[in-house]
Amino acid sequence: MFVDLTKIKVKAGDGGNGAVTFHREKFVAAGGPDGGDGGKGGDIIFKTDTNLSTLLDFKYKKKFVAKNGQDGQNKRCSGKSAEPLIIKVPKGTLIKNAATGKIMADMSGDEPVVIAKGGKGGWGNNHFATPTRQIPRFAKPGLQGEEFDLILELKLLADVGLAGFPNVGKSTLISVVSAAKPKIANYHFTTLTPVLGVVDAGEGKSFVMADIPGLIEGASQGAGLGHEFLRHVERCRLIVHVVDVSGIEGRDPKEDFDKINLELKNFNEELSQRPQIVAANKCDMATEEQIAEFKKYVEDMGYEFFPISAATTEGVKPLINRISTMLDTLPPIKEYEPEPPAFDDFADKANKDFTIRVEDDVYIVEADWLVPVLGMVDPNDYESLQYMQRILIDNGVIKRLEEMGINEGDTVSILNFEFDYIK
C-alpha cells in the first residue's frame, strides 16, 4: 500500500525535576543543600531511510513519545538525560506543523533533524542557596518537552516527472528506459501509485524518472486518481508530457495537451513555469498528418517535440539523450525551506491559565503555554525581552503579581527564567 500523506503526534520527553535534599554526614554540621539537577528529556529526531518509499508505517502508529529525564538526586548528582527518539521516514518527506501549516523540515538530505526538543532538567535546591536564603526548601521542576501534531507529506525526489492522461503510455515508457516494472494494461488507471525508475543515460550519467498516475480534467479539484499524486510532480526538475498522438481512443491530442497543462497550473502556478518537453507517443499507430499537425501545435507554443513509440522503443533514445542534456543545465531538485515559528503561533492560540506562588520571597509563575514562548526568548536581545514583557502584560501575569504585593527588586521566576521585577 502506498501512503504519502498522514498525521501523527509527537511528544518530546519532559525534563527531570530538581531535587530538594540536604547534606547529611557524620561530624559535618549544617552541610547545606545538595539537591542535584534533573536530566534533560529525550528529543524527537527525524531521519531519512533509503529503504523506505512510503509512509505506510505511520498509518497504524500515530503517537510517538520520547522518555523523560530522570529526577535529580542527593549529593548534587544530576539525573540521567533521556535518549532521543529517532523516527525514520523516506527521503522527500515534508514535516509540517498541523496547527499552523508551516514547514518544519524537508527531509531530502541525510542529516537528522530535531523536530521536538526535550525539556530541560530542573535545578536542584543547591542552586538557590544565598547568604540570606541558606536553607532553600524548593527546587525547579523540569520543563515540558515540546509537543506537536504533525502532517507528514511525501513528495518523491525525482528529476523527471511523466505527466499525461491515463493510458497514453507513461508506464510503458518508464518500463523500457529503466528497471521499473509498473503494471501495464490496456485500460485507464492501470497505474494506481507513483513509480520511480533510474534511467541510464550513458557515459556514467543517470537520472530518476517518476511515472505519475494518469490525470483527467478536474484533477486539481480532486477528480480521478492523479490529483492525490500531483504533489510528486512539484519537486521534478523537468516534466515530460506524454500525449497519445494517434487519437486511437477518440480524443484530440491538442485538447489533451492543453487540459493537462491547465490542471498542472491550477494545482500549482509554479508548475506551469517548469521546463517541459513533449513526447508524442504511439506514433506507430498515427498518420504522418496527425504527427505533423500536433508537432506544429506544440512547437508554436515553444515546446520541444519528440515523436516516439514506447511499445517499439522507436525514438526513445533521442528523447532520453535530450532529457539528460537538459538536466545538466537545470537547478537541482527543489527543496523546501523550513518556516520558523512566530511567537503568535504559540501565544495567541493557547489556554492562558497560570498560577503564581511565593517561596522564599521568590514569585514563581507556572503556565504551560509559556513553555514554547520562553524557548524563543533571547535574554540578550532587547526586542525579545520587550515582547516577553508584552505577553506577560497582555495575559494578566504582571497585574496578578502586583495584586499579590510584589515590590520593585523582588525576584520573579518563570520556568527557570529569573529576573528582578521593575515597575
N, C-alpha and C positions, 0 to 999 in steps of 0.2 A: 504494500500500500504506500502510495506517495503522499506525504503530508508536507505542505510548505508554509502553513500558517497555523499558529497555535498560541494560546495564552497560558502563562504559568505564574506562580507566585514564588518569590524568593525572600528569604529572611536570613540576614547575617546574624552571627552569634552575639549575644549581649556580653558586655564586659563583666568580669567578676567583681564582686563587692570588696571594698577595702575592709580590713579587719580592725576591730576595736579590742586591743589587748594591751596588757602592761607587763613589763619585765618583772619576772619573779625568780629570784635566785638567792640561795642561802648566803647570808652575810653581806648581801647587797641591798641597802635600804633605798627606797624610792627610786626604783630602776627606771621609771618613766614609761611613756607609751612606746610600744614596739610593734604596732599592727602593720602588717605588710599590705602591699597594693594588690588589687585584683588583676587577673590576667586578661589580655585582650580577647574579644570574641572572634570567631572564625570569619574570614571574608568569604563572599561568594565570587568565585572566579570562573569566567567562561574561557574555553579553549577550543580551537578547531581540531577536528579529527578527519583526516583524509579518507578514512574508511567509512564515514557516514555520508549519505547522499539524500537523506530525508529527515524530517523532524518527527518521525513516527514514534520514537521513544517518549516524546512529550505528550502523546495522545492519551497515555494511560497514567503517567505520573505528572501531577500538576503542581506539587508543592515541594520546595527544596529548602531545608533549614540547616544552617551550619550550627556547630556546637558552641556553647557558651564558654567564656573563660572561667577558670577556677577562681574561687574567692581567695583573698589574701589570708595569711596565717601569722601566727605569732613569730617573734624573733626577727621581725622585718622580712619575713620570707614572702616573696610575691607569688601569687597564684600562677599556674601554668597557662600560657596562651593557647587557644584552640587552633587546631589545624584548619586551613581553608578548605571549603567545599568546592571541588572543581567539577564544572558541568561542561560536557563535550557536545559540540554542535558541528554540523557540516560547514565547510567553507562557503562564504557568501551569505551567512545568516545575519540579518539586521536585528538588533535588540532595541526595542522601543519601550519607553515608559507608557504604560497603558493609560495612566491618568492624564498625562499632558500630550501624548502623541509624539514627543521628541525622541530623536535617535540618541541612544546612549552609547552604542558601539556598532561598528561594522566589522564583523568577524571574517575579514577577507585575507588577513595575513596569518602568520604563525605565532605572533605574540599573544600571550594570555592577557585578558582584560579584567580588572576588578570592577564588578558592577555594583555590589553592595558591600560597604565596609563594615567590618565588625566593630562593636562598641569598645571604647577604651575602658580599661580597668579603673575602678575607683581607687582613690588614695586611702591608705590606711591612716590611723589616727596619729602615727608618728610624724606626719607632715604638718600637723596643726598645733604642735606644741610651740608656745611663745612664752616670753618672760611673764606675761600677765595671764596666760592660759596654759598652765603647766600640766593639767590633767584633762586633756580633751577626751570626752567620752562619746565621740562621734567619729564616723568615717564617711567617705563618699561611696554611694552605690555606683556600680558600673553603668556606663552609658548603654543605651539600647543600640543594637545593631540596626543598620538600615534595612528597610523592608519595601519591596516594590512588587506591583503587579506588572508583568512584562508581556509584551507581544513579540513573539519570535516569527520573523518573516524571512523565508529563504528566497534569495534572488540568485539563481545559478550564475556561476562565473564562467561565461563563455565568450569567446572572441566574436563568434558569428552566430546570428540567430536566423533560422529559417522561418519565414512568415508566409502565410497564404491560406486560401480556402481549404476545406477538407478534400482529400482525395486528389490533390494536384501533383503528388509525387514527392513530397518532402521526405517521407520515411524511406522511400526507395533511394533517393539521392544520398542521404546520410549513410545508408547501408552499403553503398558501393564506394564511398570515399573514406570510410572508417571501419573499425571493427564493431561498431554498434550494430545490434540486431533487433531493431524495433519490429513490432508486429505489422505486417503488410497484408492488406486485403483490399478487394475492390468494393469498399463501401465506406460511407462517411464515418468520421470519428473513430477510425481504427486506432489512432494514437490517443490514448487517454491521459498520459503523463508526459512531461518533457523527457527527452532522451539526449544524452550527451555522447559525443564521439570525438576522438582525437584523429585529426586528418594529417597524414604525412604529405608535406608539400615538397619533399625532395631537398637535397643539399643540407640535411640536418635540421630543416625547419619543419615546424608543425604548429597547428592551432586547434582550438576546441570549438566544435560546432554543436549547436543545440537545435533539436527538432521540437518546435513548439506545437502543441495540439492545434488542429485547424480552427481558424477563426471564421465567424459568419457575420453578416450585417447585424449591428446592435451588440457586438461582443463587449464593447467598452461599457455598456449599460447592464451587462450581465447575461446576455443571450448566449446560448450554446455552451461549449465546454472551455473554449480557448480563453475566455475572459478571466478564468481563475489563474491562468498561467501567463498573462500578459506581463506580469511583474518580472518574469525571467528575461524578457527582451530588453528591459531597462538598462542592464549592465553591458549589453553587447556593443562592441565597437563598430560592428558592421552588420547591416541587415541584408540578407539575400531574399528577395521577394520572388517566390516560386509561383508561376502562373501556368495554368493549363491553356496553352495557346491553341490547342486543337478544337476547343469548344465542344468536345465529344459528349459532354453532359448537358448540352443545350444552353450553356452560359456564355456570355460575351466576355472575353479575356480583358478587354479595356474596362468594362464595368467592374469586374472582379478586382482589377488592379486599383482602381480609384476607391472602391469600398474598403479594401483592407487598409490602404493608406489613411483613410478617414478614421477608421477605428483606432489605428495607432495614434493619430493626432488627438482624438477625443480622450484617449486613455492618458496620454502624457504628451503635452505640446512639444517637449524636447525630442520625442521620438520622431516627429515629422522632420526634424533637422538632422537626424542621424544619417551618416553615409549609407547609401543603399544602391545595390545593383540588382538587375532583373534577370532571373533565369527562366526563360520561356521553355517549359518542359513539354514533353510529348510531341516534339517536332516530327517524330517518325510517323505520327498519325495526322499531321496537319498539312495543308496545302501550302505551296510557296506563297500564294497570295495572302493567306492568313498570317504567315510568319512576317512577310514584308510589311503588311498593314500595321501589325502590332509593334514591330520594330520601330517604324516611323513614329508611332504614337508615343512610345516610351522615350525615344531619343529626343523628340521635340520638347519633352519635359525635362531634359537634362540628365537622364539616367543612362548608365551603360547597359547594353543589351547582350545577352548570351543565349543563343539557341542551343538547347540540349535535349537529350533523351536519356533520362536516368535509367530506364529499363535496359537500354542497349549500351550505355555509357558514352554515347556519341556526344561530343562537345563538352564533356565533363572536365577533361584535363585542362583546357584553356580557362574554364571558369575557376578551377582551384588555383591555377597559377596567378590569375588576376586577383583573387581574394588574398593570396599570400603577399603579393606585391603591395596591395592597398594597406594591409595590416602593418607593413613595415613603416608606414608614414602616419598611422593613426595613433591617437593618445592611448595609453593603457586602459585596461578595463576599469570602468567607473567605480570609485569607492566613495562612500558617503561619510561626511564629516560629522562627528558627534556634536550634538547641540547642548551646550552647557545649561544646566538648570538655572532658573532665576529664583530669587528669594520668594517671589509671589507664588511660585509653583507649590511651595510648602505652606507659607504663612497664610495665604488667603483662603485656602480650602480646608484647613484643619479645624478640629474641635479645639476651641480656645480655653478650655478649662485649665486651671492651675491652682496650686496650693503654695502657701508660704508659712514656714515655721521658723522659730528663733531658737538657735542652740549656741550657747556660749557667746552671746552677743553677735552672732552671725545670722543674717537673714537668708534663709535657704529657700530658693524658688524652685519648684518642681513642676514641669509641664512637658508632656510627651511631644507636643507639637513644636517645641523649641529645639529638639534634638537636631533635626536636619538643618534648621536655620543657624544654630550655633556652629555647626560643622562648616559653614561657609563664611564665618566671620573671621577676618584677619585683624588681630589685636593691634597690629602696627599700621593699619590703614584707617585714616580718619573718616573717610566716607563710609567705610564698612561699619565702623562703630556708630556713626551717626544713624545709619539705617537700623542697626540693632536697637538704639535708643528709641527710634520712632516706632518700631514694632512693640516695644515694652509699653510705650505711652498709649498707642492706639488700642492695645488689648487690655488695658486697665491694670497692668502689673505695677507701674510706678504709683498710681493712685492708691492701690491696696497697701503698698509699702508705707506711704505717707499716713494712711489711716491707722496703721499699726504703730506709728510713732517713730519711724526711722529718723535719725538725725544725720546731719552732714558729717561725713567721715566714717560712718558706720560701714561695715563690710557686707556686701551682697554676694551670694554665691548662686550661680545658675549652672548646674551640671558641670561642676569643677571649674567653671569660669568665674573668677572672683574679681571684684572691683569695689572701689570706695564710692559711696553714694555722695553725689554733689548736687545741690539744689540749683 
